[in-house]
Amino acid sequence: MNYFKEFPFIKEDIHARSLSFFFQDKLMGVDRKMIDELRRVAVTEKKNARLCIHTSPEDDLHNMIICQHKGTYIRPHKHAAKSEGIHLIEGKLTSVVFDDAGNVLKKVNMTPDTVFAVRTEKNYYHTYIPTSEYVIYHESKPGPFIREGDSIIAPWSLDETSENLVHFINTLISQNG
């Protein structure tokens, strides 16, 4: 598909694992039309999608506008050398931070009108759970992107094929944090 036709400076990264689009111009801003197009891409393709405001995976700062569907499972993980922050633009999202044993240290139910930004320090396991039909948020963290070893998966976390996954997610959403 040819998305972002109205924005010739945005190109799809055909080598990315997920639907990813990169700015080609370093001096650009994000507007509502771009966010609407990102949502259209994600809804049409029935996949999560990201618009990378940075121009390359090698850039030293990564800023991404991400659209994720309800039911998306981001396996709890941590980054040994990177903190990250997110700013919720649309929808509802639950941010959960864990200790090394998998106990919940902090849970934040986010909406654009209540808590709309969180930061997760390096070396803390965390996950984000969309609780509305879709969410759109801005994620910011240091680059460059390192495919192997950048994210350390929590050894106690369930994989995507676990029959207990729905229960695990619902428990995280419902418990006090």
Legacy VTK file of the C-alpha trace (Angstrom):
# vtk DataFile Version 3.0
C-alpha trace
ASCII
DATASET POLYDATA
POINTS 177 float
0.000 0.000 0.000
1.041 3.541 -0.575
0.472 5.418 2.663
1.429 8.981 3.575
0.943 10.056 -0.085
0.255 13.583 1.074
3.643 13.642 2.819
6.465 12.965 0.336
9.066 13.340 3.113
7.718 10.239 4.933
8.892 6.854 3.633
8.113 3.302 4.737
10.942 1.227 6.176
10.388 -2.041 4.318
13.054 -3.777 6.438
11.353 -3.100 9.789
9.596 -5.865 11.727
6.491 -3.688 12.147
4.793 -1.096 9.959
7.287 1.755 10.280
7.603 5.067 8.506
10.546 7.488 8.747
10.826 11.195 8.194
13.310 12.000 5.434
13.737 15.624 6.496
15.375 16.464 9.830
13.484 19.744 10.213
9.846 18.671 10.316
7.011 18.670 12.826
4.074 16.331 13.346
0.560 17.584 12.718
-2.943 16.172 13.154
-3.116 15.018 9.504
-0.057 12.806 10.023
-1.545 11.269 13.156
-4.831 10.666 11.327
-2.917 8.947 8.502
-0.990 6.801 10.996
-4.287 5.709 12.578
-5.700 4.958 9.089
-2.651 2.793 8.286
-2.998 0.832 11.540
-6.762 0.351 11.171
-6.613 -0.553 7.466
-3.766 -3.040 7.894
-5.053 -4.292 11.275
-1.514 -3.933 12.596
0.325 -1.595 14.900
2.177 1.209 13.113
4.808 3.804 13.970
5.875 7.115 12.523
9.534 7.764 13.327
10.238 11.469 13.548
13.959 10.686 13.462
15.397 9.861 10.042
17.388 6.690 10.755
17.674 3.818 13.268
21.224 5.059 13.867
20.087 8.497 15.120
21.078 9.325 18.694
17.530 10.271 19.751
14.446 8.304 18.739
11.033 9.964 18.702
8.162 7.820 17.477
4.424 8.319 17.207
2.993 4.830 17.762
-0.512 3.525 17.105
-1.376 0.243 18.814
-4.586 -1.758 18.912
-6.318 -3.083 22.015
-5.043 -6.600 22.603
-1.452 -5.672 21.761
0.946 -7.458 24.093
4.299 -5.838 24.650
6.221 -8.470 26.544
7.669 -6.956 29.742
11.235 -5.908 29.060
13.932 -3.516 30.197
16.750 -1.566 28.597
20.101 -1.783 30.369
21.380 1.516 28.974
18.258 3.521 28.068
15.418 5.266 29.842
12.282 6.050 27.857
9.314 8.331 28.091
5.870 8.234 26.564
3.258 10.925 26.072
-0.275 9.714 25.372
-2.017 11.520 22.513
-5.236 9.466 22.068
-6.927 6.569 23.833
-6.325 4.857 27.152
-3.196 2.985 28.165
-1.937 1.228 31.284
1.778 1.571 32.026
3.210 -1.072 34.356
6.705 -1.147 35.915
8.005 -4.316 37.601
10.884 -5.312 39.843
13.281 -8.062 38.777
11.028 -10.772 40.279
7.942 -9.603 38.377
6.190 -7.774 41.216
4.365 -4.610 40.160
6.178 -1.525 41.442
4.001 1.060 39.711
0.887 0.970 37.558
-0.476 4.089 35.897
-3.779 4.263 34.029
-3.197 6.927 31.397
-5.612 9.120 29.427
-4.969 12.397 27.584
-6.992 14.201 30.305
-5.422 12.647 33.411
-1.902 11.219 33.567
-0.679 11.634 29.992
3.093 11.184 30.330
5.340 8.680 32.110
9.043 7.954 32.181
10.601 4.551 32.794
14.182 4.527 34.025
16.738 2.119 32.577
16.947 -1.358 34.129
13.262 -1.513 35.091
11.014 -4.065 33.442
7.955 -2.427 31.937
5.045 -2.861 29.554
2.289 -0.741 28.043
-1.235 -2.135 27.653
-3.742 -0.389 25.358
-7.137 -0.398 27.111
-9.126 1.463 24.446
-9.723 0.228 20.881
-6.443 1.865 19.902
-3.923 4.221 21.459
-1.598 6.748 19.939
1.413 7.872 21.925
4.757 9.584 21.467
7.739 7.528 22.666
11.155 9.058 23.145
14.400 7.276 24.006
18.101 7.354 23.144
19.319 5.730 19.947
20.725 4.071 18.084
18.383 1.122 17.658
20.173 -2.148 18.346
18.128 -5.110 17.098
19.689 -7.736 19.359
20.269 -6.991 23.033
18.604 -3.565 23.250
15.571 -5.031 25.029
16.012 -7.618 27.754
12.869 -9.731 28.031
11.682 -10.455 31.573
12.400 -14.142 32.247
9.174 -14.463 34.283
6.983 -12.948 31.552
4.602 -14.951 29.384
5.285 -15.292 25.694
2.720 -14.335 23.065
1.467 -17.932 22.656
0.750 -18.622 26.341
-2.782 -19.804 27.080
-2.671 -17.691 30.263
-1.820 -14.451 28.436
-5.313 -12.888 28.542
-5.559 -13.631 32.270
-2.088 -12.142 32.852
-2.994 -8.912 30.993
-6.391 -8.589 32.688
-4.769 -9.104 36.097
-2.262 -6.327 35.402
-5.029 -3.951 34.298
-7.302 -4.685 37.268
-4.830 -4.802 40.161
-3.950 -1.743 42.190
-0.554 -0.235 41.428
LINES 1 178
177 0 1 2 3 4 5 6 7 8 9 10 11 12 13 14 15 16 17 18 19 20 21 22 23 24 25 26 27 28 29 30 31 32 33 34 35 36 37 38 39 40 41 42 43 44 45 46 47 48 49 50 51 52 53 54 55 56 57 58 59 60 61 62 63 64 65 66 67 68 69 70 71 72 73 74 75 76 77 78 79 80 81 82 83 84 85 86 87 88 89 90 91 92 93 94 95 96 97 98 99 100 101 102 103 104 105 106 107 108 109 110 111 112 113 114 115 116 117 118 119 120 121 122 123 124 125 126 127 128 129 130 131 132 133 134 135 136 137 138 139 140 141 142 143 144 145 146 147 148 149 150 151 152 153 154 155 156 157 158 159 160 161 162 163 164 165 166 167 168 169 170 171 172 173 174 175 176
